[in-house]
Amino acid sequence: METLENKLGYVLVKNLKKELKCLEDEFLLKFWEYIHGEVEKKVFDVYEISLSLNDVVPRDIFILSLDRVYFRNADFYLDITRITDSLDGRISLGERPGSKPLAEQVKELKSCGELSLVDVGSFNGFTINEICRLLEENNITVKEVYVAFSNYKSGTITKSGRKLTSLYRYNFFDWIELRDLFGIDGRIIKQRNDKIREFIPYWENICEWASIPSEYEHDAIRLCKLYNTRLLSVLQDFGYDISKIGKHIRFIGGKK
């Protein structure tokens, strides 16, 4: 729900929120069947995580956030994301759809000098380190990194000399957000049309991107597509314009 509201700009009415919560709960009960039994399963509420993250980040320094869903009180939002090539799966950093070019965004930050960086989480620390290097190449010092979730492998951030504060640390099997499984977000591609948001749903490469065992691949894909259809249908029934969610793009290459 928070993705629809905070990222896509929907104003959701109370009754709709109840229906969406029921869809989420139904989906998870079925989705857990496709995760290895020995893996501990945890679900986190976005609203509660957002409150905790906002509480732990100090306000005595300029705050730069990479996320608009979980952290709502930043001084500046850097609209940067990992861009996936739909043909070969290669990853690069770039601006989010509809935002200013990355170089222009960074230029606006140069006057702050020193800042704290906030994001929802870090799986291995590589992307956050790459963003920190980009900022520091432009004479912007990253004093500390704050995240809600981190993997023990995120030590690459601290090894680089940056302090990492995390609300929760795990030895992740995987970490996936419902918005990716519901097909309202996914792997961002280089945009081909300024007016249409395009992305690759996780079901296009669900075994690699969501760590689904190969024997459950087709069932998991069907489940994701079913609940995407149900979600869009509910939004339409309440009179919402589903075109804002964007267009699904096929993932042609790079699958293992």
N, C-alpha and C positions, 0 to 999 in steps of 0.2 A: 504493500500500500504506500509506503514512504517513497518508493521510486516513482509511483504515479503522481504523488503530490509534490515532492521536493525536486525531482529531476525532470519530470515531464509537464508539470504545471497544472495537473488536474485538481479541482476542488471537489473532494469526495463527500457526499452526504452520509449521514450516520447509518442509514439502512444499508447503503452500498458497502460501507466498511464492514458491517456484520457479515454480509454475504461473501466478501472477499476473504475474511478471516476463516470462514467455514471451508472455502475452497483450499486455502493454505493447509489447514489441519487435515483435510481429506487427502490431499496430495501427499503430505509427509508420511501418513500411515501406510500408504501404498509404496512410496519411494524407498522407505527403509528396507523393504524386501530385497532390493537390489544391491545393498551394501553388505560387505562381508560381516558375518555374525560376530566375529571377535572384535570388531571396531566399535569403540564407545561412541555413541551418537548423542550430540548435544544440539539444542535449538536455542537461539538467542533472539530476544525481542529488540527490534531496532530502536524503539522509543527508549527503553531502559538503557541500552548501550549508549545512545546519544546523550542522555542525561549524565551518565557516569563519565563519558569522555569530556563533556563540557566542564564537569567539575574538576577534573584532574589537570587540565591545561591552564597554566598560569596566565594572568592577564597583564603582566608587567613587561611584556615584550610583544613586538609585532607578530601576529599569527597568520601563517599561510596555510590554507587547507587545500588538499587535493580531492576532497569529497564534499558534496552538497547534501547528501542524504543523512549522514550521521553527525556532521558537525556544522551547526547553523550560525555560529557567531564569530567567524573568522574576519580578519581585517582585509583579506584578499583571498580569492579563490583562483588557483592556477588550474585552468581547464586543460589538463594534459592527460593523455591516456596511451595505452599500448595499442598500436595499430597492427592488425593482423592482415597479412596478404592472403586473400581468399584462394589464390592459385597454388601457393607453395607453403603457406603457414608461417612465413618469416615474420618476426616481430620487430617493430620500431616504435619510437616515441613520437607523438604528434599531438596537435590540438584536438579537443573534442568537437564533434559536429556542431556547427553553428556558432563557434567561438572565434575569437581573434586568432591570427597566426601566432604560433608559440613564441616566436622572436619578439613580437609586439607585447605579448603578455609579460615576458621576462623584463623587457625594457621598462615597463611601468613599475617594476619592483625595485629597480636599482637604487632608488633614493632611501629605501628602508635600511640598507646596510646589514643588519643582523635580524634574524627571525627564528621562530620555532615552527617546525613543519608538522602538520597533522594529517593523518590518513586513517581509513578504517582498519587497515591491517597490513601485515607483511608476511608473505609465505617464505621467501628466502632472502629478502633484503636487496636483491639485485636492482629492481626497478627504482626503489627509493634512493639507493646509492647513486644510480644514474641521474636521477632528478637533482639530487644534492650537488653532484659534480657540475651539472649544467648551470645551476644557480651560482656556484662558487667560481666558475669560469667567468661569470658576469659580476664578480666582486660582491656577491651576496653571501653572507656567512650563515650557515645553518647551525644554530647553537644546540638544538635538541630536537629529537623526533618523538612524536606522541602517536600511538596507535591503540585501537581497542584490542586487536588480536595480533599475536606474533607467534611464529614457529621458532623452535629452538635454533633452526637453521638461519634465522634472521640475524644471527651473530655477525654476519658480514657487515651490518650497519655499525655495530660497536667496534669491530676490528678496524674500521675506517677512521676511528677516532671520534665518532659522533655518539652522543648519549641517546639511548633508546629507553623510553618509558612505555610500558604496555600494561593494559588492564588485565589481560589474560594471556598466558603463554602455554602452548601445547606442543606435543610432538605430533604434528598434523598427519593424518592419513590423507585428508583433503579438506578444503574449506570452500564451500559453495554458497552463493546467495540465491534465494528463491527466485529473484527477478530473472536470473540467468536460466533457470530450469523452466520457468513459466513462459519464456520466449518474449519478454518485454524488454530485455536487454541481452547483451552477449558480447562477443568479440567485435570490437569496432573496426571497420575497414576505412580506407581512404575514401572520403565521400566523393561521389560522382555527380551529385545533384544537391545544390544548396538548400532546396526546399523539402527534401525527403531524407529522413534519418534512416541510415542503412547499417545493418549489423548482422553478424553470423550467430544464430542461436546455438546454444551449447549442444543441442541434440544433433547437430551436424558432425560432431566429433566427440560424442559423449563418453566413450571409453577413456580417451586421453584427457579430456578437459574436466571430467567429473569423476574419474577413477571408477567407472562402472565396469565390473567383470564382463568379459566378452560374451559369456553365455546369457547375460541379461540385456545385452545391447538393444535388441529390437523391442523388447517389452518396455524398457526404460524410455526409449524414443517415443513409442506410442503413448505412454503415460504423459510425457511432457507436452506432446502435441494435443492430446485430449484436453488437458487443463488449460492450455493456451486458448483453445477454441472456446471452452467454457468461460474463461475470464473475459475474452473479447465479447462474447454473447451477453454476459451480465452488464458490461459497460454500455453496450448498445441499448440494452433494455432500459437502462436508466437515462438514456439520451446523450451519452458522451461520444465525442468524435474520436474513434479509435485510430484514425490516420496519424495522429500525433505520435503514436508508438513507433511507427516507421515500417520499414520493409525488410523482410528476411532475405538474406543472401546465402546462396549455397557455398559450402566449403569444398572446393574442387580437389585440392591436393594437400599433401603434407600429413595425411592420416597414417598412423602406424598400423 
